[in-house]
């Protein structure tokens, strides 16, 4: 009796899971280690195609102050957008109009207190191609 109930629930969920597989996730979290820094990307889909990209930079487990933080998005249709990020607590945030399908390349470009430039890139939604430069 219990197994029939479980199969009935699974059969109801399969169409929803298949549809969600081809869409961008509502929330996405990726951490990349680069040149002694840990950079965390948090992407939240707000409405339609509007997404908020938040980035936090840590060294030795503690958030650090960044002199300048910019972001760049290369959209799946080939457009390249670059925006300044605004500080919000330990995070830096910016909004992008990201499509639900295709892979977007998202980058964080920042200058640390030692005046060195850093750049970290990830692929959204979900291809595991975190790179460092």
MOBELNOR-V664492 format. One record per residue. N is the residue number from 1. RES is the residue in three letters. PHI is phi in degrees with one decimal (* if undefined). PSI is psi as a letter, one per 30 degrees, with the letter a starting at -180 (none if undefined). BURIAL is 1 if it has 16 or more other C-alpha atoms within 10 Angstrom, else 0. Layout:
n=N res=RES phi=PHI psi=PSI burial=BURIAL
n=N res=RES phi=PHI psi=PSI burial=BURIAL
This chain:
n=1 res=UNK phi=* psi=e burial=0
n=2 res=UNK phi=-64.8 psi=e burial=0
n=3 res=UNK phi=-66.1 psi=e burial=0
n=4 res=UNK phi=-62.3 psi=e burial=0
n=5 res=UNK phi=-62.5 psi=e burial=0
n=6 res=UNK phi=-63.0 psi=e burial=0
n=7 res=UNK phi=-64.8 psi=e burial=0
n=8 res=UNK phi=-64.9 psi=e burial=0
n=9 res=UNK phi=-65.7 psi=e burial=0
n=10 res=UNK phi=-61.2 psi=e burial=0
n=11 res=UNK phi=-63.6 psi=e burial=0
n=12 res=UNK phi=-71.9 psi=e burial=0
n=13 res=UNK phi=-84.1 psi=f burial=0
n=14 res=UNK phi=-55.9 psi=e burial=0
n=15 res=UNK phi=-60.8 psi=e burial=0
n=16 res=UNK phi=-68.3 psi=e burial=0
n=17 res=UNK phi=-66.7 psi=e burial=0
n=18 res=UNK phi=-65.3 psi=e burial=0
n=19 res=UNK phi=-67.3 psi=e burial=0
n=20 res=UNK phi=-68.9 psi=f burial=0
n=21 res=UNK phi=-62.0 psi=e burial=0
n=22 res=UNK phi=-95.6 psi=g burial=0
n=23 res=UNK phi=-113.8 psi=l burial=0
n=24 res=UNK phi=-67.3 psi=k burial=1
n=25 res=UNK phi=-68.9 psi=l burial=0
n=26 res=UNK phi=-68.4 psi=e burial=0
n=27 res=UNK phi=-136.2 psi=k burial=0
n=28 res=UNK phi=-142.6 psi=k burial=0
n=29 res=UNK phi=-131.6 psi=k burial=0
n=30 res=UNK phi=-143.1 psi=k burial=1
n=31 res=UNK phi=-116.7 psi=k burial=0
n=32 res=UNK phi=-127.2 psi=k burial=1
n=33 res=UNK phi=-95.2 psi=k burial=1
n=34 res=UNK phi=-146.7 psi=k burial=0
n=35 res=UNK phi=50.9 psi=h burial=0
n=36 res=UNK phi=85.9 psi=g burial=0
n=37 res=UNK phi=-113.8 psi=k burial=1
n=38 res=UNK phi=-105.5 psi=k burial=1
n=39 res=UNK phi=-114.1 psi=k burial=1
n=40 res=UNK phi=-107.5 psi=k burial=1
n=41 res=UNK phi=-104.9 psi=k burial=1
n=42 res=UNK phi=-127.9 psi=j burial=1
n=43 res=UNK phi=-107.9 psi=k burial=1
n=44 res=UNK phi=-123.6 psi=k burial=1
n=45 res=UNK phi=-84.8 psi=k burial=1
n=46 res=UNK phi=-91.4 psi=d burial=0
n=47 res=UNK phi=-140.0 psi=k burial=0
n=48 res=UNK phi=46.3 psi=c burial=0
n=49 res=UNK phi=-103.3 psi=g burial=0
n=50 res=UNK phi=-80.6 psi=k burial=0
n=51 res=UNK phi=-128.0 psi=k burial=1
n=52 res=UNK phi=-104.1 psi=k burial=1
n=53 res=UNK phi=-106.7 psi=k burial=1
n=54 res=UNK phi=-119.4 psi=k burial=1
n=55 res=UNK phi=-132.6 psi=k burial=1
n=56 res=UNK phi=-126.9 psi=k burial=1
n=57 res=UNK phi=-112.9 psi=k burial=1
n=58 res=UNK phi=-126.7 psi=l burial=1
n=59 res=UNK phi=-134.2 psi=k burial=0
n=60 res=UNK phi=55.8 psi=h burial=0
n=61 res=UNK phi=80.6 psi=g burial=0
n=62 res=UNK phi=-121.9 psi=k burial=0
n=63 res=UNK phi=-63.7 psi=k burial=1
n=64 res=UNK phi=-116.4 psi=l burial=1
n=65 res=UNK phi=-78.2 psi=k burial=1
n=66 res=UNK phi=-113.4 psi=k burial=1
n=67 res=UNK phi=-67.6 psi=e burial=0
n=68 res=UNK phi=-138.7 psi=k burial=1
n=69 res=UNK phi=-132.6 psi=k burial=1
n=70 res=UNK phi=-126.8 psi=l burial=1
n=71 res=UNK phi=-130.0 psi=l burial=1
n=72 res=UNK phi=-139.1 psi=k burial=1
n=73 res=UNK phi=-126.6 psi=k burial=1
n=74 res=UNK phi=-106.7 psi=j burial=1
n=75 res=UNK phi=-77.8 psi=l burial=1
n=76 res=UNK phi=-58.6 psi=f burial=0
n=77 res=UNK phi=-87.0 psi=g burial=0
n=78 res=UNK phi=101.8 psi=f burial=0
n=79 res=UNK phi=-68.5 psi=k burial=0
n=80 res=UNK phi=-118.6 psi=k burial=0
n=81 res=UNK phi=-121.8 psi=k burial=0
n=82 res=UNK phi=-128.4 psi=k burial=0
n=83 res=UNK phi=-139.6 psi=l burial=0
n=84 res=UNK phi=-75.4 psi=k burial=0
n=85 res=UNK phi=-104.3 psi=k burial=1
n=86 res=UNK phi=-102.4 psi=k burial=0
n=87 res=UNK phi=-75.6 psi=k burial=1
n=88 res=UNK phi=-141.5 psi=j burial=0
n=89 res=UNK phi=68.5 psi=b burial=0
n=90 res=UNK phi=-86.3 psi=f burial=0
n=91 res=UNK phi=-105.7 psi=l burial=1
n=92 res=UNK phi=-118.7 psi=k burial=1
n=93 res=UNK phi=-129.0 psi=l burial=1
n=94 res=UNK phi=-157.6 psi=l burial=1
n=95 res=UNK phi=-109.1 psi=k burial=1
n=96 res=UNK phi=-133.3 psi=l burial=1
n=97 res=UNK phi=-97.9 psi=i burial=0
n=98 res=UNK phi=-98.5 psi=k burial=1
n=99 res=UNK phi=-69.4 psi=l burial=1
n=100 res=UNK phi=-77.1 psi=f burial=1
n=101 res=UNK phi=-112.8 psi=l burial=0
n=102 res=UNK phi=85.9 psi=l burial=0
n=103 res=UNK phi=-103.5 psi=k burial=1
n=104 res=UNK phi=-109.2 psi=k burial=1
n=105 res=UNK phi=-97.4 psi=j burial=1
n=106 res=UNK phi=-113.8 psi=k burial=1
n=107 res=UNK phi=-129.8 psi=k burial=1
n=108 res=UNK phi=-116.9 psi=k burial=1
n=109 res=UNK phi=-117.7 psi=k burial=1
n=110 res=UNK phi=-143.6 psi=l burial=1
n=111 res=UNK phi=-115.7 psi=k burial=1
n=112 res=UNK phi=-88.8 psi=l burial=0
n=113 res=UNK phi=-59.5 psi=f burial=0
n=114 res=UNK phi=-81.3 psi=g burial=0
n=115 res=UNK phi=69.0 psi=g burial=0
n=116 res=UNK phi=-92.3 psi=k burial=0
n=117 res=UNK phi=-90.2 psi=k burial=0
n=118 res=UNK phi=-131.9 psi=l burial=1
n=119 res=UNK phi=-150.6 psi=k burial=1
n=120 res=UNK phi=-129.1 psi=k burial=1
n=121 res=UNK phi=-127.5 psi=k burial=1
n=122 res=UNK phi=-134.1 psi=l burial=1
n=123 res=UNK phi=-109.7 psi=k burial=1
n=124 res=UNK phi=-121.0 psi=k burial=1
n=125 res=UNK phi=-99.2 psi=j burial=1
n=126 res=UNK phi=98.4 psi=f burial=0
n=127 res=UNK phi=-65.5 psi=k burial=0
n=128 res=UNK phi=-86.8 psi=i burial=0
n=129 res=UNK phi=-124.0 psi=h burial=0
n=130 res=UNK phi=-56.9 psi=k burial=1
n=131 res=UNK phi=-126.1 psi=l burial=0
n=132 res=UNK phi=-130.7 psi=k burial=0
n=133 res=UNK phi=-132.5 psi=none burial=0
